[in-house]
Amino acid sequence: MAKLKYYYNTHTCNYERIRVSKMDVFLNFLGFFLLVLVFAVGIIFTLSRFYDTPKLTNLKKEREVIIQSYQDLHKELNANEDHLASLAEKDDGIYRIYFEQAPIPTSIRKGGVGGTNRRNDIYESTNSDREWMIGTYQKIDQLSHEILIQEKSYNLIDELAYDKAKMYASIPAIQPISIDDMTRLASIFGMRMHPLLQFERKHEGIDFTAPRGTPIHASGNGYVEAAFYSTSGGYMVVINHGYSYQTRYLHMSKFDVVKGQKVKRGDVIGYVGSTGLSRAPHLHYEVLKNGEPVNPVHYFNKNLTQEQYELIVELVAKQNDFD
């Protein structure tokens, strides 16, 4: 039971009972509640201002990890950018020059990244790291563009290299008769007196003397354009090497290929003989460029050492005519 409370009335000089209304009780309760509420808010504000919640602590740690990852990514992008610039420099300064291609303009290597914004969520973000993130993604887009340009350039260089390798394999570049089987160069390229017809005319090839039956080799890749018997050339083979080159092999004892057959450098296509207008076993060998005979000696650059080349020169000095 609640205690009764009294107060001293100075006017009546008597103690009178204090009467508490419901409103007084409500106001007292409300005041107490507000006081507690203010106190609680103050505590919460203080804790949130100076102390992190476990969830906030975890979020901050995650943010630090993300920032560190972005920084590492940025460093890696810078390193890749330097590496790509080095590749582009070699591409323009070495490879494209070697294959007679113009350097790629800087406007093409560096341009072409604009257009529809594919990352609106970042550009429209209010995040404090927005500018830094935008810069990172812009660098990624730029590198992606430059890599694409470089890839296309390397694809072109690869095609040109393949074609050039194919051309080098096709150009007549070896002797049709091994130097170990050859005894002398009977006749060289140029004007001379024909030994059988007895009048001066241009000798459009080189005559290699060798024992009858010595293997004759294709001097480059190609296909057999013709293989037939001629009154003057005897058994002969014509190889089309492509790239405006042809070779002719005359006076064979027999040929070992047929028309249309593909051959590779070094393949045996026939054997030394003395058929047609010939006085002794030998091979008459011609190289044609754009349909015109050229000096075959200029194409003996694939299988001769310096000593062997000097031997060729010595054999030329001992030349004799057999056709």
ABEGO torsion letter per residue (X at the ends): XBBBBBBBBAAAGBBBBBBBBAAAAAAAAAAAAAAAAAAAAAAAAAAAAABBBAAAAAAAAAAAAAAAAAAAAAAAAAAAAAAAAAAAAAAAAAAAAAAGBBBBBAAAAABGABEBBABAAAAABABAAAAAAAAAAAAAAAAAAAAAAAAAAAAAAAAAAAAAAAAAAABBABBABBAAABABBABBBEBBBBAAAGBBBBBABBBBBBBBGBBBBBABBEBBABBBBBAAAEBBBBBBAEGGBBBBBBGBABBABBBGBBBBBGBBAEBBBABEBBABBBBBBBBBBGGBBBBAAAABAAABBAAAAAAAAAAAAABBBAX
